[in-house]
Amino acid sequence: MITAFEKTVPFYDVDPMRVMWHGNYVKYMEEARCAFLAERNMTYNDMEKYGYAFPVVELKVKYIRPCVFGQRLIIKTRLDACDSFLVFKYEFVDAETGEKLCKAQTKQMCVCLKTKESLFEIPERIRKQLGGK
């Protein structure tokens, strides 16, 4: 299942050439991922209540075309894996033209908040809520 998150590039996220700074793509991925989780009623706050945190342990980004000031973006987010890690894939597209601007992937590990232990299996309750098997 894919979540489509819309965002307009604000002036404070661009450089003097009106091109979005590369690090802001990560911020937008975080916003899109939070929207994805909220649609499935499993937010980071919920995960924390169950005793888990999910830090990002890997990030891959392929910049295709620049995002620019005032551009309306659609960030399509899908959960690609939900077993040992949460693996999200993202596609940034221009909302007007549908042109692909960027593709990316994040990998998140489950950590028990009580013991600080890294877990190599997503807890069943979270996995089921997110649509994993």
C-alpha atoms as an extended CHARMM CRD file, in Angstrom:
* protein
*
       133  EXT
         1         1  MET       CA              0.0000000000        0.0000000000        0.0000000000  PROA      1               0.0000000000
         2         2  ILE       CA              1.2980000000        3.4620000000       -0.9300000000  PROA      2               0.0000000000
         3         3  THR       CA              0.7400000000        6.7560000000        0.8720000000  PROA      3               0.0000000000
         4         4  ALA       CA              0.9330000000        9.9550000000       -1.1850000000  PROA      4               0.0000000000
         5         5  PHE       CA              2.1520000000       12.9220000000        0.8660000000  PROA      5               0.0000000000
         6         6  GLU       CA              1.9750000000       16.3960000000       -0.6870000000  PROA      6               0.0000000000
         7         7  LYS       CA              4.4490000000       19.1410000000        0.1300000000  PROA      7               0.0000000000
         8         8  THR       CA              5.2540000000       22.5150000000       -1.4480000000  PROA      8               0.0000000000
         9         9  VAL       CA              8.9370000000       23.4560000000       -1.2770000000  PROA      9               0.0000000000
        10        10  PRO       CA              9.1740000000       26.5210000000        1.0030000000  PROA      10              0.0000000000
        11        11  PHE       CA             11.7350000000       29.3010000000        0.5430000000  PROA      11              0.0000000000
        12        12  TYR       CA             13.6380000000       28.3920000000        3.7250000000  PROA      12              0.0000000000
        13        13  ASP       CA             14.4560000000       24.9260000000        2.3050000000  PROA      13              0.0000000000
        14        14  VAL       CA             16.2510000000       26.2060000000       -0.8160000000  PROA      14              0.0000000000
        15        15  ASP       CA             19.6970000000       27.5990000000       -1.6040000000  PROA      15              0.0000000000
        16        16  PRO       CA             20.4110000000       30.9330000000       -3.3770000000  PROA      16              0.0000000000
        17        17  MET       CA             19.6730000000       29.2340000000       -6.7280000000  PROA      17              0.0000000000
        18        18  ARG       CA             16.1820000000       28.2990000000       -5.4140000000  PROA      18              0.0000000000
        19        19  VAL       CA             17.0980000000       24.5950000000       -5.4680000000  PROA      19              0.0000000000
        20        20  MET       CA             16.1560000000       22.5160000000       -2.4470000000  PROA      20              0.0000000000
        21        21  TRP       CA             19.1930000000       21.6780000000       -0.3030000000  PROA      21              0.0000000000
        22        22  HSD       CA             19.9720000000       17.9400000000       -0.5290000000  PROA      22              0.0000000000
        23        23  GLY       CA             19.5550000000       17.3220000000        3.2250000000  PROA      23              0.0000000000
        24        24  ASN       CA             15.9460000000       18.4850000000        3.1630000000  PROA      24              0.0000000000
        25        25  TYR       CA             14.9550000000       15.4280000000        1.1530000000  PROA      25              0.0000000000
        26        26  VAL       CA             15.5800000000       13.4080000000        4.3180000000  PROA      26              0.0000000000
        27        27  LYS       CA             13.2930000000       15.7370000000        6.2990000000  PROA      27              0.0000000000
        28        28  TYR       CA             10.5510000000       15.3050000000        3.6970000000  PROA      28              0.0000000000
        29        29  MET       CA             10.9820000000       11.5210000000        3.8160000000  PROA      29              0.0000000000
        30        30  GLU       CA             10.4530000000       11.6830000000        7.5710000000  PROA      30              0.0000000000
        31        31  GLU       CA              7.2530000000       13.6900000000        7.1040000000  PROA      31              0.0000000000
        32        32  ALA       CA              6.0080000000       11.2690000000        4.4370000000  PROA      32              0.0000000000
        33        33  ARG       CA              6.8870000000        8.2570000000        6.6100000000  PROA      33              0.0000000000
        34        34  CYS       CA              5.0020000000        9.7500000000        9.5740000000  PROA      34              0.0000000000
        35        35  ALA       CA              1.9580000000       10.2570000000        7.3100000000  PROA      35              0.0000000000
        36        36  PHE       CA              2.2580000000        6.6290000000        6.1630000000  PROA      36              0.0000000000
        37        37  LEU       CA              2.3640000000        5.4030000000        9.7750000000  PROA      37              0.0000000000
        38        38  ALA       CA             -0.5190000000        7.6520000000       10.8700000000  PROA      38              0.0000000000
        39        39  GLU       CA             -2.7190000000        6.2380000000        8.0760000000  PROA      39              0.0000000000
        40        40  ARG       CA             -2.1270000000        2.8030000000        9.6040000000  PROA      40              0.0000000000
        41        41  ASN       CA             -2.7390000000        3.9360000000       13.1930000000  PROA      41              0.0000000000
        42        42  MET       CA              0.8020000000        3.0570000000       14.2640000000  PROA      42              0.0000000000
        43        43  THR       CA              2.7070000000        6.2780000000       14.9410000000  PROA      43              0.0000000000
        44        44  TYR       CA              6.1330000000        6.6150000000       16.5150000000  PROA      44              0.0000000000
        45        45  ASN       CA              4.3460000000        7.5880000000       19.7410000000  PROA      45              0.0000000000
        46        46  ASP       CA              2.4050000000        4.3090000000       19.6170000000  PROA      46              0.0000000000
        47        47  MET       CA              5.6120000000        2.3490000000       19.0360000000  PROA      47              0.0000000000
        48        48  GLU       CA              7.1960000000        4.1130000000       22.0060000000  PROA      48              0.0000000000
        49        49  LYS       CA              4.1950000000        3.2200000000       24.2180000000  PROA      49              0.0000000000
        50        50  TYR       CA              4.7930000000       -0.4300000000       23.2890000000  PROA      50              0.0000000000
        51        51  GLY       CA              8.4330000000       -0.0240000000       24.3320000000  PROA      51              0.0000000000
        52        52  TYR       CA             10.2050000000        0.3160000000       20.9850000000  PROA      52              0.0000000000
        53        53  ALA       CA             12.1410000000        2.8760000000       18.9810000000  PROA      53              0.0000000000
        54        54  PHE       CA             12.9980000000        2.6380000000       15.2810000000  PROA      54              0.0000000000
        55        55  PRO       CA             16.1770000000        4.5570000000       14.4170000000  PROA      55              0.0000000000
        56        56  VAL       CA             17.1790000000        4.8740000000       10.7890000000  PROA      56              0.0000000000
        57        57  VAL       CA             20.2590000000        2.6980000000       10.2210000000  PROA      57              0.0000000000
        58        58  GLU       CA             20.5930000000        3.0630000000        6.4490000000  PROA      58              0.0000000000
        59        59  LEU       CA             19.6810000000        5.7290000000        3.9140000000  PROA      59              0.0000000000
        60        60  LYS       CA             19.9630000000        5.6200000000        0.1200000000  PROA      60              0.0000000000
        61        61  VAL       CA             19.0580000000        8.5590000000       -2.1030000000  PROA      61              0.0000000000
        62        62  LYS       CA             19.1480000000        8.9250000000       -5.8830000000  PROA      62              0.0000000000
        63        63  TYR       CA             18.7100000000       12.5570000000       -6.9730000000  PROA      63              0.0000000000
        64        64  ILE       CA             17.2600000000       12.6640000000      -10.4880000000  PROA      64              0.0000000000
        65        65  ARG       CA             16.1250000000       16.2680000000      -10.9850000000  PROA      65              0.0000000000
        66        66  PRO       CA             16.2000000000       19.1600000000       -8.5060000000  PROA      66              0.0000000000
        67        67  CYS       CA             13.2130000000       20.1970000000       -6.4510000000  PROA      67              0.0000000000
        68        68  VAL       CA             12.7980000000       23.9840000000       -6.5240000000  PROA      68              0.0000000000
        69        69  PHE       CA             11.1450000000       26.7760000000       -4.5440000000  PROA      69              0.0000000000
        70        70  GLY       CA              7.3570000000       26.7160000000       -4.8240000000  PROA      70              0.0000000000
        71        71  GLN       CA              7.2230000000       23.3200000000       -6.5250000000  PROA      71              0.0000000000
        72        72  ARG       CA              4.3990000000       21.0450000000       -5.4180000000  PROA      72              0.0000000000
        73        73  LEU       CA              5.7120000000       17.5850000000       -4.6780000000  PROA      73              0.0000000000
        74        74  ILE       CA              4.0460000000       14.2470000000       -4.1350000000  PROA      74              0.0000000000
        75        75  ILE       CA              6.1450000000       11.9020000000       -2.0350000000  PROA      75              0.0000000000
        76        76  LYS       CA              4.9410000000        8.3540000000       -2.5530000000  PROA      76              0.0000000000
        77        77  THR       CA              5.8670000000        6.1010000000        0.3540000000  PROA      77              0.0000000000
        78        78  ARG       CA              5.5300000000        2.3580000000        0.6670000000  PROA      78              0.0000000000
        79        79  LEU       CA              6.6810000000       -0.2180000000        3.1720000000  PROA      79              0.0000000000
        80        80  ASP       CA              8.8950000000       -2.6380000000        1.2720000000  PROA      80              0.0000000000
        81        81  ALA       CA              9.8560000000       -4.9220000000        4.1960000000  PROA      81              0.0000000000
        82        82  CYS       CA              8.5610000000       -5.4430000000        7.7030000000  PROA      82              0.0000000000
        83        83  ASP       CA             10.3550000000       -8.4810000000        9.0920000000  PROA      83              0.0000000000
        84        84  SER       CA             13.8840000000       -7.9000000000       10.4000000000  PROA      84              0.0000000000
        85        85  PHE       CA             13.8040000000       -4.1640000000        9.5950000000  PROA      85              0.0000000000
        86        86  LEU       CA             11.2980000000       -1.5780000000        8.4290000000  PROA      86              0.0000000000
        87        87  VAL       CA             12.3300000000       -0.7240000000        4.8680000000  PROA      87              0.0000000000
        88        88  PHE       CA             10.5410000000        2.2170000000        3.2770000000  PROA      88              0.0000000000
        89        89  LYS       CA             10.8410000000        3.2620000000       -0.3590000000  PROA      89              0.0000000000
        90        90  TYR       CA             10.0890000000        6.7970000000       -1.5100000000  PROA      90              0.0000000000
        91        91  GLU       CA              9.4940000000        8.4290000000       -4.8540000000  PROA      91              0.0000000000
        92        92  PHE       CA              9.4140000000       12.2210000000       -5.1980000000  PROA      92              0.0000000000
        93        93  VAL       CA              7.3670000000       13.4000000000       -8.1800000000  PROA      93              0.0000000000
        94        94  ASP       CA              6.2900000000       16.7860000000       -9.4720000000  PROA      94              0.0000000000
        95        95  ALA       CA              2.5910000000       17.1610000000       -8.6100000000  PROA      95              0.0000000000
        96        96  GLU       CA              1.8480000000       18.9850000000      -11.8840000000  PROA      96              0.0000000000
        97        97  THR       CA              3.7670000000       16.8970000000      -14.4140000000  PROA      97              0.0000000000
        98        98  GLY       CA              4.2880000000       13.5670000000      -12.6560000000  PROA      98              0.0000000000
        99        99  GLU       CA              7.9950000000       13.8020000000      -13.4690000000  PROA      99              0.0000000000
       100       100  LYS       CA             10.1800000000       11.6690000000      -11.1610000000  PROA      100             0.0000000000
       101       101  LEU       CA             12.5830000000       13.8450000000       -9.1760000000  PROA      101             0.0000000000
       102       102  CYS       CA             14.1410000000       11.5280000000       -6.6110000000  PROA      102             0.0000000000
       103       103  LYS       CA             13.9470000000        7.9880000000       -5.3180000000  PROA      103             0.0000000000
       104       104  ALA       CA             15.1340000000        6.8440000000       -1.9210000000  PROA      104             0.0000000000
       105       105  GLN       CA             15.0680000000        4.1320000000        0.7110000000  PROA      105             0.0000000000
       106       106  THR       CA             15.3910000000        4.0590000000        4.4830000000  PROA      106             0.0000000000
       107       107  LYS       CA             15.9960000000        1.0620000000        6.7360000000  PROA      107             0.0000000000
       108       108  GLN       CA             15.0080000000        1.1880000000       10.3930000000  PROA      108             0.0000000000
       109       109  MET       CA             15.9760000000       -1.1990000000       13.1580000000  PROA      109             0.0000000000
       110       110  CYS       CA             13.8030000000       -2.0340000000       16.1440000000  PROA      110             0.0000000000
       111       111  VAL       CA             15.3310000000       -1.1850000000       19.5340000000  PROA      111             0.0000000000
       112       112  CYS       CA             13.8470000000       -2.1670000000       22.9040000000  PROA      112             0.0000000000
       113       113  LEU       CA             13.6480000000        1.0660000000       24.9140000000  PROA      113             0.0000000000
       114       114  LYS       CA             13.9340000000       -0.7190000000       28.2590000000  PROA      114             0.0000000000
       115       115  THR       CA             17.0900000000       -2.7340000000       27.5210000000  PROA      115             0.0000000000
       116       116  LYS       CA             18.4980000000       -0.6570000000       24.6020000000  PROA      116             0.0000000000
       117       117  GLU       CA             18.9000000000       -4.0040000000       22.8210000000  PROA      117             0.0000000000
       118       118  SER       CA             18.7140000000       -4.1570000000       19.0280000000  PROA      118             0.0000000000
       119       119  LEU       CA             16.0260000000       -6.5730000000       17.9260000000  PROA      119             0.0000000000
       120       120  PHE       CA             16.2670000000       -8.3890000000       14.6300000000  PROA      120             0.0000000000
       121       121  GLU       CA             12.5590000000       -9.0420000000       14.3430000000  PROA      121             0.0000000000
       122       122  ILE       CA              9.7500000000       -6.5030000000       14.1810000000  PROA      122             0.0000000000
       123       123  PRO       CA              7.3170000000       -7.1380000000       17.0690000000  PROA      123             0.0000000000
       124       124  GLU       CA              4.1880000000       -8.9280000000       15.8480000000  PROA      124             0.0000000000
       125       125  ARG       CA              1.7510000000       -6.2430000000       17.0140000000  PROA      125             0.0000000000
       126       126  ILE       CA              3.5760000000       -3.5460000000       15.0410000000  PROA      126             0.0000000000
       127       127  ARG       CA              4.1350000000       -5.7720000000       12.0170000000  PROA      127             0.0000000000
       128       128  LYS       CA              0.4430000000       -6.6730000000       11.7590000000  PROA      128             0.0000000000
       129       129  GLN       CA             -0.6960000000       -3.0720000000       12.1930000000  PROA      129             0.0000000000
       130       130  LEU       CA              1.5940000000       -1.9780000000        9.3630000000  PROA      130             0.0000000000
       131       131  GLY       CA              0.3720000000       -4.7190000000        7.0600000000  PROA      131             0.0000000000
       132       132  GLY       CA              3.3700000000       -7.0310000000        7.3430000000  PROA      132             0.0000000000
       133       133  LYS       CA              3.0510000000      -10.7930000000        7.5510000000  PROA      133             0.0000000000
